[in-house]
Amino acid sequence: MEPLLFWIIAGTVTLVSFVILLLLLRLINAGTASKRAGRNTEIEDSTDGVFGSLTPALAAQIPESEQESTDFSQLLRRAGLYSPSARSSIYALRFILLFLPLVIALVAGLLVPEAYAFPVVIIGGIIAASLSILPRFYVFLRQRTRVREIRQGLADMMDMLSMCLSGGLPVGASLEHVARNLVSYPSLSQELQIMRRQAEVGSLKHALRDFAQRVNIPEVRQLSNLLSRGDQLGTQLSGSLHEQADHFRETRKQMATLQANRAPVKLTFPLVFCFAPAALILLMAPAILEITDFARNSEEFLGQSQIRQMQQLEQQESVVIGQARPTSDSGGDSLQLGQ
């Protein structure tokens, strides 16, 4: 039975690792291709999703409320996953990663001895719950990385946009030029391309409002309000954009200073739990060894002294007994003589 259990566990780990690797490869390749092409990020070129036509059916097995669906759709947009099948693909992967380990754990629980059945099922449930979180956790990490990249590139983008506007280009042509040349920040370039297309189809005000809702950070909201106000009032935007870019750079410096000031506090726990025990061992070990040797020597000395005292007591008792015997013998002789 033990070889069978080993092969079941090995097959489970291999299958789960293969599914996770396939997921990561698909997402990484899709993100790399979309950044190079400068288009919307998609998990798969087709609209069917990761598992083809089965994707919607698999995604429907994960229940969610309307508020959760709205929040997750907003999270996907902030992560740059604009494909219609992105949500279905993520939920289908969550279901597969939840269902497969549970089935394998139940089958393994039936095959192993009864003493190991319950722990195998419990471990399988924990693994399934942990794996089902991975797709959504990947979306969260992607969203955070993307928002950080957009925040870092806003100041340079506003400087380039200010130069284009001061050179006489209209807002649409300026956005296109900036998006095409902002190669250091592909996520921001992608958002500018989307905003330019929306402005061509509808209005700049609607495109700016949607841009602020997609990214949803204070800096982008300030930029959207500035461009929208300038478009409505017809004021010169180059000076305001330059001042706003300087303000964003100053804010970034302050945030960097704040993070540097937080570093000693964050290093407290690693120092206490990692370096402090080693330092205490190095500093206290000699003293502890000295105390241990002193205690051992004291015990040996006390033991030897007690042995000496016992020997002295035995000698004294033997002397007293030896002195008492002649006295008793002389008393017996005098009685005999009296008789």
N, C-alpha and C positions, 0 to 999 in steps of 0.2 A: 504493500500500500504506500510505503514511503516514496519509492520511485514515481508512482502515479501522481502523488501530491506534488512532487517536485516538478514534473512536467506540466501539470496544470498551472502552477504558479508561474513557471517560466513562460508558458504560452500566454497567460494573462498579461504579464509585464511586457512581452514582445508586442502583443496586439495593441495595447494601450499606447506604448511608445511609438508605434508606427502611425497610429491615428493622430497623435499629438504632433509628430514630425511632419506629417502630411498637411495638417492645419497650418503650422508655422511656415512651411515652404510656400503654400498657396498665398498666405497673407503677405509674406515678405516679397515674393515675386510680383504680386499685384501692386504693392506699394511702390516698389522700385520702378516698375514699368509706368505707373501713372506719373511719378515724378519726372521721369525722363521725357515722357510724351507731353507733359503739361496739361493733362486732362483730369477729369474726375476720377477719384480712386474707386476701384471696383474689386470685389473679391474674385469675381470671375467675369470673363468677357460676356458670356451669355447671361440672360435674365433668369435662368432656371435656378441658379445657386450652386452650392458646392456639390450636392448630391443629385443634381439634375431635376427631373420632374418630381422626385420624392421629397425635395427640400421643403415645400410648404406643408406637406402632410406631417413630416417629422417635426417641423417647427411648431405646429399646432398642438403637439403633445405637452409643451411647456406652458402651464397656465400663467396668466398675468392680468392685472387690472388695466383699466384704461389709462390711469395716471402713470403706471409703470411703463406702459407702451409709449406714452408721450415723452417721458423722461429718457427712455432708452433711444428713441428716435433722435432726440436732441443730442444725446451723447454720441451717436453715430455721426451726426453732422459735424460736431466739433472734432471728431476723430478723422474727418475727411472721407468717410465711407458713404458716398452718395449713391451707390448702386441701388436700384429697387430691390434687389435680392439680398442686400447686406444683412438686414434684420433677420430674414428667414434663414440665411446661411448660419448666422451666429447661434440662433435658437436650435437649429437642427444639429449643429455640432454639440451644443450643450446636452441635447437629448441622447445623442449617441454615446457621449462620454459618461452620461449617467446610467444608461441602460445596459451597455455591454459589461462593465465591471460588476453590476448587480447580478446579471444572469450568470456570469462566470463564477461569482462567489457562491450563488445558490447551488450550481452544479458541483462545485468543489465541496460545499458543505454536505451534499448527499454522498459523495464518494469517500470522503475522509472518515476516520473513526468518529464515533459519537462524542468523544471527549474533546475533539478539535473542531467539531462542526460549528458550534456557536461562535467561537473566536474567529473562524474563517469568514463567517457571514458578517460579523461586526466589522472586521477589517475591510472586507469588500465594500460595505456601505460607506465607511469613512473615505475610502479611496474614490468611490463613485461621486460622493458629494464634493470632494476636493477637485476632482477633474472637471466636474460640471461648471465650476466657477471660472476655469481657465479662459474660455473664450471671452466672457464679459470682462475679466481682469485684463486681458490683452487690449480690448477696446479702450478701457480706462487708461492704461499706460500709454497707448497711442495718442489718445486725446490730450493727455497731460504733456507729452513730448511735443505734440503739434502746437498746442497753445503757447508753450514756452518759446518755440521757434518763431511763431508769429509775433509775440511780444518783443523778442530781441530784434526783429527786422523792421519794426514799425518806424523807428527813427530814421534809418537809412532810406526806407521807402518814402517817407515824407520829405526828406531832403531832395530826392530825385524828382518827386512830384512837384515840389516847389520850383525846381530849376526848369522843368518842362512848362509849367504854367507861366513862369516869368519870361520864358522864351516865346510865348504867344500861342502855344498849342492849346486846343480845347481840352476839356476834362476827359472825354472819352479817349482821345488820341494819347493823352498823357498817361492814363491808366494802362493802355495797351503797351506803350513804350516801357513803362516801369515794370510791368509784369513780364515782358519779354527779356529784360536785362537784369532782373533781380534773381540771378541764378544762385546766390548764396543762401536764399531762403525760399526753397521750392514750395513750401506750404503756403506762404504768404503770396507768392506768385500765382498759385492755383486759385486762391480766393479772389485775387484781383481780376483774374480772367473771368471768373464766374460773375463778379460784380459788373465788369464791362459788358458782358453779354446780356445780363439782365437790364442794364441801362439802355442798351440798344433796342431791346424788345419793348421795355416799358418806359420807366422814368428813372432818373438818377436817384431821386428821393426814395423810391421803393427799393432800388438796388442797395443803397446805403443802409436802409432799415433792415433788410434781410441779412446783409453782411454783419451788422451788429448783433442780430439774433443768432446767427450761426456760430460766431466766435464767442460772444458773450463774455467779454472782459472789459474793464473800465476804459482802457486805452483805446480800444476799437470804437466804443461808444462815443468817446470824445472826438475821435477823428470823423466819425459819421456825422455827428452834430455840426462840426466845423464845416465839412464839405457841403452838407445840406443847407446850412445857413448861408454860406457863400453863394451857392447856386440859386437860392431864392432871392437874396438881396442884390446879387450881382457885384459883390465886393471883390477886392483883390485878395487872393488866397495865398500868394507866395510868401508874404511876410508872416502871416499867421501860421502857416505850415512850418516855416523855419523856426519860429518861436516854440511851437508845440513840439517839434523834434528835439530842441534843446531841453525842453521840460521833461520829455521822456528819457533822455540820456541822464539827466540829473536824478530822475526817479530810479533809474537802473543803478546808478552809483550808490544811492542811499540804500537800496535793497541789498546790494553787494556788501556794503558796510554793515548792515544789520545782520546778514548771514555770517559775516566774519566775527561779529560780536557774539553771536550765538554759538560759535564753534567751541569755545572753552566749556560752555555748559553741556554741550552734546558729548564732549570728550570725557566728561566726569565719569559716566557709567563705564565706558571701556577701561579707563584708568583704574577705577575702583575694583572692577570684577576681573580684570585681566592682568594688569601690571602690579597692582597693590599686593595681591597674594604672593607673587614671586619676590617682590621687594621685602615683604615681611618675612618670607622664608629665609632669604639671604641675611637679613639683619638679625632675626630672632633665633635662627638655628644654632649659632655658636653658644648663645646664652642658655638655650634649652638643653643643649648637650652638656654644658657645664653643670647645670642644675641636676640633670639626670645622673651624671657621674658622681656628683656630690651626694645625692640621695642614695645611690647604690653603695658608695663607700660608707656612708653613715649606717646603712642597714647592716653591712658586713661588720663594721666596728661594733655596733650595738649587739649583733649576734655573738661576736667573739667575747665581748665583755659579759654578756649573759652566761655564756658557756663557762667563762672563768669564775663567775660568781657561783654557778652551780657546782663547779668542781671544788671551790673553797668550802661551800656548805657541806658537800659530801665528805670532804676531809675533816671538817670540824665535827660532823656527826660521827665519823669513824673514831676520832680521838676521844669524844665523849663516851662512846660505847666501850672503847678499850679501857678507859679509866673506871667505868662502872663495873666491869666484870671482876677485877681483883677485889673490890670492896665487897661484892656479893659472895665471893669465894671465902674470904676471911670471916664473914659473918656465919657461914655454914660450919666452918671448923670450930668456932667458939661454941656453937650449939652442941656439937658432938662431944666436946670436952666437958661441957656442963653436965650432960647426961651421964 
